[in-house]
Amino acid sequence: MLKKVFLAAAASLVLVGATAAIPAMAGSGCHKAAKAAYPHDRKARHAYRKECKAHYKAWRKTHKHHHHLFGK
């Protein structure tokens, strides 16, 4: 059962990632997307949100721009 939930969450992430802009999903965006995808399953929402945040952090790390005067 738990395996199916994680597989469903992973499949949903693939679909969401292909259709939605990644920066818009950061922070509360992941929470709202998880709530919309799994309105009645708290564990699935948690797994979805965790994957969403990890995906966003990976995206942010690869797309970091150094526009500061003394960039970090």
Sequence and secondary structure as in RCSB ss.txt:
>XXXX:A:sequence
MLKKVFLAAAASLVLVGATAAIPAMAGSGCHKAAKAAYPHDRKARHAYRKECKAHYKAWRKTHKHHHHLFGK
>XXXX:A:secstr
 HHHHHHHHHHHHHHHHHHS SGGGTTHHHHHHHHHH TT HHHHHHHHHHHHHHHHHHHHHT    STT  
